[in-house]
Amino acid sequence: MTWLVTGGAGFIGSAFVRLALREGWTDRIVNLDKLTYAGNLENLAELEGDPRHRFVHGDICDRERVLALLKEERPAAIVHFAAESHVDRSILGPEAFIETNVGGTFSLLEAAREAGVERFLHVSTDEVYGSIPEPDEADESWPLRPSSPYSASKAGSDLLALSYWITFRLPVIVTRASNNYGPYQFPEKLIPLMISNALEDRPLPIYGDGMQVRDWLFVEDHCRAVRAALEKGAPGGIYNIGGSRALPNRRVVEMILDALGKPRSLMTQVADRPGHDRRYAITTARLEQASGWRALVPFEEGLERTIRWYRENTGWVARVKSGEYQRYYERNYANR
């Protein structure tokens, strides 16, 4: 059995590919990735020479290329991680998010429909629900209220994917995960950004008062949930995936500084970003009941593992933070 994984050189996609082959979830993975700034073949170094893994450099927006690949490989399932995924970047430049997240998903759905793919799992985000007032938790029927071009593009691609089940009976499943963290995450997201800046004794930029609440999910728990939804989810189904550990951003940063033995004075308040959601909160009861999946990694353990990885892989961090990253960082934070 072969699975096609899109975006499999990115943070979550590469974690899924590594874990799936390490634990024998499938016989073989074809990994399609455009290798944008966040895609990195170093994330797949342990699979070099492994006949169970085929990497294909390509763009999901190229429907002819995708269709040819599907006809060549005949995968039993597509696991679709490929996306532009950073809210700050979507504010600086929304167009790429619409092109990739909506247009690319459309291209992939069309190719999958023509090729007769048996299972299509579309990986999405809890950000499509927008800010959730306390004490509520969003289930899968919660109204979609995206606040950023990123979350709007994911909400659009979710609805597009689900329409292919209703209209064409393409067996689509949608998962919506909370904030992921773990090794190999590109240092633009909160946790790796704060770890890498703290290790260099640089200021840690905190948006507004830092009391925005996020539910934290260790990346391997997310990968196992995706597998559970792929194998046990119902076509046309939506499944939330959360870590059941909600914390304010400021508290997470304090935990990182304390673990590294760095002073909290490194925290620097900067102007909040436009449309910043105050609180995310979801319930994962549907996936738990359908599959028995549970998030297993406590936040303190996952954060310790993540910090240790960044401390031991300073070369990886230095390479990904060169060039384009420096231009983005200056553009996003210089005038805050």
N, C-alpha and C positions, 0 to 999 in steps of 0.2 A: 504494500500500500504506500502510495506517494501522496504527500501534502505539498501544495504550493503555498509558501509564506511570502507575503509582500512586506517590504520594509524590514526584512530580516537581518539587516546590518545595523539597525538603530538600537536604541536602548532596550525597549521592551521586546521587540522582535528578535533580537539576537539572544536575549535571555530565554525566550521561548524555544528557539532553534536548539540552543545548547542543551537545555533541560530535556526537550523532547527526544533528542538522540541519545543523551546520556542515560535516560531511563527507559528507552525503547517504546515510546508512545506510538511510533510509526516506523516503517521500514526505511523510508527515504524522504528527504526534504529538498525541494527545489526552492531556492531562495532568490527572489526577484527584488532588487533594490537599485534605486537611482544613484545612490551615494551622494546625496546632498551634504551640507555641512555637518549634519547630525548622524549620517551613515558612516560607518567605520569598519573596514575589514579587520582591524586589530581586534574587534569584539568577537571575531569568529576564529581567532588564531588556533584554538584548541581543536578545531575541525579540519585544519589543513591536511590534505591528503586522505581524508575520510571519504570513502566511496558512497556513503549514505547521504552526503551533502553536496549539492550542485549549486554554485553561485552563478547567477545570471545578472549582469549589469544592464538594467533597463528601466523604463519609465512606465508606470501603470497608465499614464495618459495615452500611450502608444497602443491603441486597440489592436492593430494588426500584429504587432510584435507579441502582445499578450495572447491573442488568439492562436497564433502559430505555436507558442510555447505550450498552451493548453492542449492543443491537438497532438503535439509531439510527446508530451509527458503523461497525458491522461490522468491528472491527479484526482484522487477520490474526494479531496476537499481543498478549499481555499481558506486560508486564515489571513485576513486582510488587516495588517497593522499599518501599512504605509500611509503617512499623513504628515502634513505640516502641523506642529502641535504646540507651539509656544505662544501664549496670549500676547506677550509684549511684542513679539515680532509681527503678529497679526494686526496690531495697532499701528506699527511703523509701516507695514506694507501688506494690506489685505489680499491683494490680487492672487498671490501664490497659493493662498489658503483656499480660495474658491476654485482655482484651476486644479489643484491636487486633490483636495478633500471631496469636492463635489464632482468635478469633471473626471478626475481619475477613478473615483468609485463608479461613476456611470460607465466609463470605458471597461472597467473590470467586470461589472455586472453583465454588460452586453456580451463580452467575450465568454463569460461563464455560461450564459444562457445558450449561446450558439454551440458551445462545446459540450453541453449537457452535464455540467459539474454536479455531483451528487450532494454537496454540502458547502455552504458559503457562510463563513463566520466573519461578521463585520465588527471590528473592535472600535468602540466609541468611548465616551467620557461622561461622567456625571455632571460636567459643566453645562450640558444641554438643558438641565433643569433650572439653571440660574441660582440666585441666592435663595436659601431655604430659611424661613423664619423659625426661631426657636419656639417650641421644642420639636417641631415637625421633622420627619424623615421622609424623603421622597421614595415612593415605590415606582414601579415601572409605568404606572398610569398617570404619574404626576405631569402637569402641563409643562410643555417645553417653553422656557423663557430665557434663551441664550442672551448673554450680555456683551459678548465680544465677537469680532469677525471670526475668530477661531471657533468658538462654541457654536456660532450660527452656522458655520460651514459643516461642522459635525452633525448638528441637528438636521440640516438639509440632506446630508449623505445618509443618515439613519433612515429618514422617511423615504428616500429614494430606494434604499436597499429593501426596506420592508414592502414597498410597492411591488417589487419584483416577485415576492411571494404571492401577494394578493392577485396580481394580474397575470403573471407568467408561471406561477408555481415553481419558481426557482427556490430551492430550500434554504432560505436566508435565516440566520440567527444574528441578533444584535446584542453585544455586551456593552455595558456602560460602567467603567471603572473609576474609582476615586484616585487621589493623587498617589502615583507610584514613586518609589525611591529604591535605590540599591546600587551595586557596582555598575560601572560603565555608563552611568547617566551623564549626558552632556551638561557641562557646568553653566547652564543658563537657568535651569530650574532651581527652586529654593534650596533644597538640601545640598546638592553638589556645589552650587555657587557659594554657599556659606562655608562649607568645608574647605574648598580650595582657597577662598579668600583668607579664611582664618589661618590656614597653614602657611600663607605668605605674609601674615600680619597686615593684611590690607583691610580697609573699612568694609563692613558688612552692611549693604544698603537695605533698610527696612522700609517697606511702603507704608506711609501713614503711621497709624499707631501700632501696626503689627498685630492687631487682634483679629485679623481675618482667620476664620476657623476652617481647617481642612481635615478630611479623613485620610489617614496615611495607610498605604497598602504596600507591603514589601513585594518587589517585582516577581519573585518566584511564586508567591501566593497568587498573584494575578495570573501568571502563566498556567498554574494548575487549574484555576477557575475557567480559563479559556478552554483548556482541554475538556473539562467537565461539561461546559456548555456545548462544545462541539459534538461530544459523544452522546450526551443525554438531554440536550435542549430540544425543544419542539420547533419545527420550522415555523417561521413567522413570530417566534418568541423573542422577548427582550429580557435580559437578565442583568441586574445590577451586581457589581462586584466591589465590595468595600472591605477595609481593614478593621472596621469597628474600633478605631482609635482616633477620635477627633481632638485636635489640639490647635491653639492659636499659633500663628506663624512665629510670633515673638518667643513663645515658650520653646518651640523647636530650635530656634537659633540659640537660645540660652543653653539648652542641653548640649548642642554641638560645641559651644565655647567651653563649657564646663568639662566635657569629655576630652577636649584638646588641651586643657589647662591654659586657655587664653582669656584675657580680660573681657568682661562684658562691655567695656568702653569701646571696643571695636565696632559695636552696633551703631550705625549711623542712620538716623531718620531722614528719609527723602520723600519728596512729594508723591502721593499715591497715584497709581495709574488710573486713567479714565475707565469708568464702568466697572470698577473692581468689586467682584462679588464678595459679600461679607461672610457668608457661611454656606458650606456644602455639607449635606447630610443625606445619606441614603440607607435604605434597608435592603439586605441581601437575602431575605427569607425565601424568595422564589427560587433562586439558584440552590440554596441549601436544601430545600424540600425536593427539588427535582433531581439532585445529584449527590447529596451528602457532603458537598464541598464545604470547608470552613477555612477561614484565614488562620494559619498556624503560627506565624512568626510574630511574637510580641514586638511592639514598636521599639522598646529599649534594646532588644537583641538585634533587630534589623538595623537600627541606627549604628550600633557598635560595629556590626559587620561591615556596614557601608563606610564608616569612618576609617576602619582598618584598611579597607581596600584602597581608598584614596591616599592614605599615608604610604602604602606599599607600592603604589603605581604612579608616582609623581611624573615619570616620563610620559605616560599616556596623557595625563592631565596637561602637561606642558605642550605636547604636540597639538591637542585639540583646541588649546587656548591661544594658539598663534594665528596670525593673519586675520581671517574674516571675523573671528571671535572678538578680537581687539576692536575692530571697527564697529561691530554691533554694540559692544559694551560701552564704548564712548558715546555712541549715538543715543543709547537708551538711558544712560545714567548721568551724563556730563552736566546737563542743565537741571537736574532735580535738586 
